[in-house]
Amino acid sequence: MNAQKLVKPVPESAWFKSSYSTGSGGECIEVAATPGSGRVHVRDSKDTAHAALTVQPTAWTAFVGFAAR
């Protein structure tokens, strides 16, 4: 029996880059919030073919608050 959940792909139009992204390379992420799923997806903007990290909105809010310090 396979216990994995089927994950619907996130549409490309849902992804947005960090406002701190300069567009000249370096470390940058893209984020997509998917309404209705209760999830926030985070991926490497330089390598979008790899799987995204998926977290609860409360975890994402806590992370952003911590990173903004």
Backbone torsions as a table, in degrees:
resi	resn	phi	psi	omega
1	MET	NA	133.1	-179.7
2	ASN	-92.6	122.3	-176.6
3	ALA	-94.3	-1.2	-178.6
4	GLN	-73.5	141.8	174.8
5	LYS	-84.2	147.1	172.4
6	LEU	-79.6	127.7	-178.1
7	VAL	-107.5	124.1	178.1
8	LYS	-72.4	139.6	178.7
9	PRO	-66.3	148.5	177.4
10	VAL	-86.3	127.5	179.8
11	PRO	-61.6	143.2	179.7
12	GLU	-56.9	-32.1	-178.5
13	SER	-68.4	-14.8	-178.8
14	ALA	-83.0	-19.1	-175.3
15	TRP	-80.8	140.8	172.2
16	PHE	-139.6	150.4	-178.1
17	LYS	-87.6	158.2	176.2
18	SER	-58.3	143.5	177.1
19	SER	-67.3	-14.7	177.7
20	TYR	-87.9	-1.9	-179.7
21	SER	-70.3	131.4	-179.8
22	THR	-93.9	-14.0	-177.9
23	GLY	81.0	-0.4	-178.1
24	SER	-104.4	23.8	179.2
25	GLY	95.6	-159.7	-178.2
26	GLY	84.0	-163.2	-177.0
27	GLU	-88.5	121.7	179.3
28	CYS	-149.9	148.9	177.2
29	ILE	-121.0	161.8	171.3
30	GLU	-121.0	146.5	-177.0
31	VAL	-128.0	144.8	174.6
32	ALA	-139.9	123.1	173.1
33	ALA	-98.5	129.3	-178.2
34	THR	-109.6	102.5	179.6
35	PRO	-57.2	141.7	179.5
36	GLY	91.4	-26.1	-179.3
37	SER	-94.7	-19.0	-177.9
38	GLY	67.9	32.9	-178.0
39	ARG	-133.7	151.3	172.3
40	VAL	-118.8	129.7	-178.3
41	HIS	-107.3	137.6	-178.6
42	VAL	-130.3	132.8	178.9
43	ARG	-141.4	163.5	176.5
44	ASP	-77.0	122.9	-176.6
45	SER	-69.5	-18.9	-179.8
46	LYS	-87.6	-14.8	-176.5
47	ASP	-142.4	71.9	-173.8
48	THR	-75.3	-7.0	179.5
49	ALA	-75.8	-23.6	178.7
50	HIS	-77.4	158.8	-178.8
51	ALA	-62.5	148.2	177.4
52	ALA	-87.5	153.4	171.0
53	LEU	-81.8	133.3	-179.1
54	THR	-118.9	127.1	-177.3
55	VAL	-133.8	164.0	174.1
56	GLN	-70.6	148.5	178.0
57	PRO	-56.0	-35.4	179.5
58	THR	-66.7	-36.4	177.4
59	ALA	-67.5	-40.5	178.8
60	TRP	-64.3	-43.4	179.0
61	THR	-61.3	-42.1	178.1
62	ALA	-64.0	-42.7	178.7
63	PHE	-61.2	-48.6	-179.0
64	VAL	-62.0	-41.1	177.5
65	GLY	-62.0	-41.2	178.0
66	PHE	-67.1	-43.2	-178.2
67	ALA	-67.7	-26.9	-177.8
68	ALA	-76.7	-10.6	-178.7
69	ARG	-68.2	NA	NA
